[in-house]
Amino acid sequence: MAHSIVPDGVLIGRARVPGFAHPRVITVRQGEVFDITAKGAATVRDVAESADPVGHVRDAKGTSLGKVETLLDNSWGGRVDASKPSLLSPIDLQAVKAAGVTFVVSLLERVIEEQARGDKGKSDALRKDILGLIGTDLSQLVPGSDAAMKVKETLISRGVWSQYLEVGIGPDAEIFTKCQPMASVGYGADVGILPISEWNNPEPELVMVVTSKGKIIGATLGNDVNLRDVEGRSALLLGKAKDNNASASLGPFVRLFDGEFTIETVKQADIALSVTGEDGFELTGVSNLSQISRSPESLVEASIGRHHQYPDGLVLYTGTMFAPVKDRGGVGKGFTHKMGDKVSISTPSLGTLTNTVRLSTECPEWTYGASHLMRDLAKADML
């Protein structure tokens, strides 16, 4: 079980451990979880910002918290035993950012959402119309190139230009805030959908871990929970569609680049998605990172630099090509979540991130922020 969930490599994450007020920094060694929290390295942010994160994790003295399977089993929302260790999101103080419209398939679906004004019943007909106009040759375009600008002019003349096409093939990437630092959830947690949404989906994504100097030092998996009807009504509702209680999941661990596992490894990764409903519905799909239109490096450069700094570093969801259109509940109705759906996102190099879909109003409230962490670390003399 755990082998498919937790990969090999140099891993770092966080756990809730009985007897400690603040989250603990952890790693996995030969199937066993170790608490490696230390003064001056009491957060994942501190380790990421150190001169040698890989060396720190490999060499750190640790206290065993038990087998990784035990923590995984005790990390499911609703049945967590607080007297035993459980996993949290593997990041803490980093900003949580996301890039949108980085694959041609998701680009087309965003255009459809906009044209449908959030009405999923109109999506099938619009998909056929728009594909008839623009085809699928956009996947060969370099965003911002002369060729892309010519396509833009053609689409404007045909009346199907869109703000989504602008960020999909135009010169500037879409970078937005997915959630606040400390607000993401981890493996086993419930992920939240706003009660007002009737058309929504998971987004399986590679997430880059970036230092305050803009260096990519590792990666993890993420679910950029998406409300298609809310954003489809207006792109100005992006914040409402994307940033809600428990709407950003990450995990199960951050895997650090160590020479064997590199940026080139993840750029060739296939991110698999499966959704299993309590109604027996099943959905699968794959997002191929090799088909991304903007490289992970270029997305990081668009996020951090002289134009924008992140003193605690950031993590960056890199987008998905997966936009589910399989009908659920009737012909032409498309896909949308039902409460209780189990969503699993996986790739061999990063493991498997699994969450259960609930209403955001029914997920545990986010109550432990950066101020609470700093106070608890100060009390424990860990700063």
N, C-alpha and C positions, 0 to 999 in steps of 0.2 A: 504493500500500500504506500508506504512512505517514500519508496524509491521513486515513484512517478510524481510524487508531490514535492519532494525536496531534492534538488539536484546535488551533484558533487560540486566541488569548488570552494572558494573562500566566500563564506556567507556571513552576513550580519543582519540582525533584526532586533526586535524588542519583544519583551514579555512582561506580563503582569505576574509578579511573584509574591506570594504571601509573606508578610512581615516587612515589606518595603512599601512606603507611600508612593514612591516614584517608579516609573517603568524602568526595567533593567535592560541593558545592552547584552545581546546574546549572539552566539555563533553555534555552528554544528560541526562536530568532529566525530567521524565514524559512527554516525547515527545517533549521537548523544548531544544534547543541548547543554551548552555551558554559559553561565553568567560571567561575562568579562567586564562588567561595569567597574570603572576605576576612577579615582579622583583625577579631574582634568580630562577624562574621557568617559564621562557619565552619560553622554548622548550620542546617538548615531551621527549627529551633526559634528560633534567634536572629533570623532574618529575619521569622518570623511574629510575634514579640514586639516588633519594631521599630515606630516611630511610623507608618511608611508602607510596609508590605510591597510594595505594587504599585509605588510609586515606586522603592524600593530595587532591585527586580528589573529594572525598565525601564532604570534609569540605571547599574546596576553595570557596571564594566568587566569584560570577560571574555576568556578564551582559548578559541579554537575547539577542540572535540574531534571535529569532523567532522559529517557528515550524520546526521540523526536516524535514517534508515533503517539506517545502519551500526551504531549502538548497539543498535537494536531487534534486528537480526539476531544480534548478539553477546551477547544477554541470555538465551538459552535454556539452561536447566539441562542439563548433560551435554555441551554443545558450546561453552561459553564459552572464548574465547581470552584468557587472563589478560594477554597482552601488548597488548591493546587495551581501550579503555573499554567498560564495560557498565553497564546500568541496575540500580539497587537500588530498594527501597521508597522512595517520595518523602518519607517522614517519618523522624525520628530519635528525639529525646528525649521526644516527646509520649506521654502515656498513650494506650493503645488500648482504647477502651470500645465497647460495643455495646448497642443497644436491641432487645428481643425482643417478639414478638407485637404488632406495630404495624399489621398489616393483617388484615382479617377472614378471608381465605383461609388465611393462615399460622396464625391463631388456631385455626381449625377443625382444621387438620392437627396442631397441637400436642395438642389434646384427643384426637384419634384415636391419636397416638403413646402418650399416657398410658394411654388405655383399652385399647390393644393390648398394653401392657406390653413394648413394643419388638419385638413379633412382627409383621413386615410382612405375613405371610400372613393376618392378621385385619383388615387395614386397610380393604379394600373394603367388607366387610359393616358394619363400624363406621361408615364414612363415610356410608353410606345411612341407618343408624339415627339418627345424630346430626343429620344434615341434616333428617331427618323431624321431629325434635323441635324444633329451634331455627330452621330455615330459614336464610335469608341476610340477614335484616333487621338483623343486628348491624352491617352496614356503615353503617347510618344512625345508629347510636348515638354519642353523645358520651361518651367514657370518664368515669366518675365522676358523670354527670348523674343526675337523678331517674329518668329513663326507663331508664337503664342499670341502676340499682339495682332497679327493678321487674322487669326481665328476669332479673337475678341471682336474685331471690327465686323466680321461676317455675322457673328451671333447677334451683335447689336442691331445690324441691318435687318435681321430676321425676327427681331422682337423677343428673343429669348435670353438676352443678357441678364445676368444675375450677380448680386453681391457675392454669392458663393463661387461663381465662376471667376470673379475678380481675385479672390484669395486662392483659388485653385490653380489658375494659370497665370495670374498677374505677378508683379515683381515682389509683393510683400506677403509674407506668411501670416496666417491668423494665429495669434498667441493670446490665450485668455487664462484667467485664474479659475482653476477647477474647485479648489476649496482653500480654507485658511490653514496655516501650519498647525499641526496637532489634530486636525479634524478628519483625516483619512482613517478608514477602517481596514482591518487586515483579514487574513485567512479565517474562514468560518463565520465571519460576522454577517449580520443582515445588511443589505444595501437598500437604499430608499428611493421610492418613486413618489412624487407629489400626488396627493389624492385627486387633484384636478385633471391629471393627465390620462388620456384614453388611448394614446398611441406612443409607445416608448420601446426602447430596446437596449440591450447591453452593447458595449463597444470594447472588444478585446484589443488591448494595446501593449506595445512595448513601451516601457517607461525608463528614460535615461536619468541617471543620478549624476548631478553636476555640482562641482565645488564653486565657491565664491569667486574663483579666478576663471571660471568657465571651462574647467577641465572635466571631461566625462570620465568617471572612475568606475562605473558599474551600471547595472540595469536590474529591473524587476518587471513584474507583470502588473497590469492595471485594468480595471473595468471603469471606463468613463461613461457611467450611466447617463442615458440620453432620453430626453422627452421630445419626441419628434413633433408632436402637435403644438407644444408651447413655442419652440423655436421656429416652427413653420409659420406661425401667425405673424411673427416679426423677429428679425435677427436682434433687435434691441431687447428681446426677452431672453437672450443667451444666458445671462446670469441666473435667471429664474429656472431656465431649463437645465442648467449644469450644476449649480452650486446649491445643494440642499442637504439636509441632515442625512448623513451616511451615504451620500451619492458618489463618493470616490473611494474605491478599494484598491489596495496595493499589497503585493506579497507573492509567495509567502515570506521570502527573504530577499534582500538585495544581494546579488552576486557581484563581487568586485572583479575588475579586470586584473588578471594576474599573469599575462603572457600566453597562457593556453586559452583562456577565455578572453576575447577581445571585442572591440567595436565591430570588427569584420565578422565575428561570429554572429552577433545579433542582427547585423544588416542582412544576413541570409536566412534568418529564422522564419519559420512558419508558425504563426500564432493561431492555435486551434481553439474553437469555441464550441461548447455544447450547452444546450438548455433543456432541462427535463422538468416538465410540469407535473403537478399533482393530478392533473387531468389525463396524464398519459402522453401528452404532446412531447415530441422530441424535435430539436433543431440542432443542426451542426453546420459548421462553416470554418473557413481558414482565411487568415489574413497574411499574405506573403510580403514580408518586409522588402524583398528584392524589387517589388513593384511600386515602392513609395516614390512620389514625384519630387519630394524635397528630402535630401539626406538628413539623417539624425544630426549630423554635425552642423548643417546649415540651419536647422531649426533651433539648435542651441545658440548659434551665433545671432539669430534673430531675437532670442530671449534675453541674453545677457551680454554685456560689453560696456563700452564707454557710455552708451545710451541708457543703460539700465543695470543697476547693481543689485545683488542679493548677498548680503554679508553672511547669511547662514546657508548659502547654497540653494539649490532648487532641485526638484524632480520635474521631468517634462514628459507628459503623455505625448506620443508621437503620431497619434491618429490611427485610423483603421480603414481597411478597404471593405470591411464586412458590414453590409447594411441588409438585414434580413427582410425578405419579401415573401417568405413562405406563408401561405394563408393559415390562419388559426381562427376557428370559429365560423368559417363560412367562406365561400368563393369570393375573391375580390376584397376581403377584409384585411389582408396582410397580416403581419406579425405584431403582436403587442404582448407585453408581460402579463401574467396573472400572478397574484400573490402566492407565494410558496415555491415559485420556480427556483430550481437549483441551477446556477450558472457557473460553469467551469471554464477557465482560460488556461491554456497550457502550451509549453514548448519544452523539449528535452533539456535545454541548457538552463532554463529558469524554473522548471517545475510546474506546479499547478496551483492556481488561485481559485478557490471555490467560495461562493457566497449564496445566501438565500434572499430572494426578493420580497420586500415588505413595503408598506407605505412608510414614507419618511416620518410621518407623525406617529408611527408605531415602533420605529427603531429606537434603540436606547438614545437618549439625548446626549449631545456632546457637552460635557461639563468640565473636562480637564484640559485647560489651555496652557499656553506658554508661561503665564504668570504663576499658575499652580505648580508647574514643573520647576521653575526657578526657586520658588519658596521651599519646595520639598528638598531640592538638591542643596540649598543653603542650610537647611536644618540638619541634613545628613553630612554636612561638611564635605560635599563632593565637588564643589566648584573650584 
